[in-house]
Amino acid sequence: MKEAQLIENDFTASWIHEIKTPLTAMKLIMDAQSNPDISKIETEWLRIHLLVEQQLYMTRLPALESDYVLERLSVQRLAVEEVQELAPWCMEKNLAVNIEGNDAAVVTDRKWCRFIIRQILTNAIKYSPSETSLTFRTVVTEQENVYLDIIDEGPGIQPHDLPRIFDKGFTGGNGRIHNAATGLGLYLAQTVAAKIGITLQVQSSQSQGTTMRMTFIDLNAFEIVRRGHAENIPL
C-alpha cells in the first residue's frame, strides 16, 4: 500500500509540474495585456494556481523532513510576500491590508511557513465581505516568542464549529453557506505547523471576525536543534 501511494504521489507531482507550464504561459500573456477584463480572468487564474500549489504541497507533505531548511527571517516580510501573491484577489474584493506591530525575526522554513500563511490568508479573503480590512499584527513576548495574528472582518466562526476547524474535510457553517470550502486548508496548515514547530490558535466570535494566531518558538530552541544536527546528537 505504501509503495502504491508513493507511485500515486509521483504521478500527481508529475501532473502538477506539467500543468504549471501552461499556467505560467497564461500568466505571462495576462501580464502583457492592459484590458480591464483581464483582471477578472487573472483572479480566476489565481484560484486555479492556488489549488494546484496546494495539491503539490500535499504530495510533498510526507517527505517534509527532507525538504526543510531553517533560516532567520522577517515575519512581516513573509506575510507581505503572501499578500503580494494574493493581491489580485484582494483587489477584486477591495480589501485593505494593514501591518501592525514591530517586525521580528523568526527561525523557520520560508517555503513551509509561507504555505501556512497562505492557507490562513486564503480563508480570510474568501470569507471577508468586500471593502473590509485584513490585518497582520506582530507581537514579541518576554520569552522571545513571536506571535503573528492574521485578523479578518468576516462573519466569524460559530462556537460549535471552533473545536473542529482543523479537522480534515470539515467545512463548517460558513463553508456550506458559501459553497466554496474544501475542508483542507486549515487542516493542512495545522499539519505543517505541528511538523515545523509553529502553534496555531483561533479566536473568533460571530459578526466580529476571526483572528488566527501563529506562535513561533524562541530562538533558543532553534539553537538546540542546530547544535544537535551539527554534532549528530540525538534529540
Summary of the structure (lengths in Angstrom):
residues: 235
radius of gyration: 18.7
end to end distance: 30.5
largest distance: 59.1
contacts: 671
relative contact order: 0.12
helix: 55%
strand: 18%
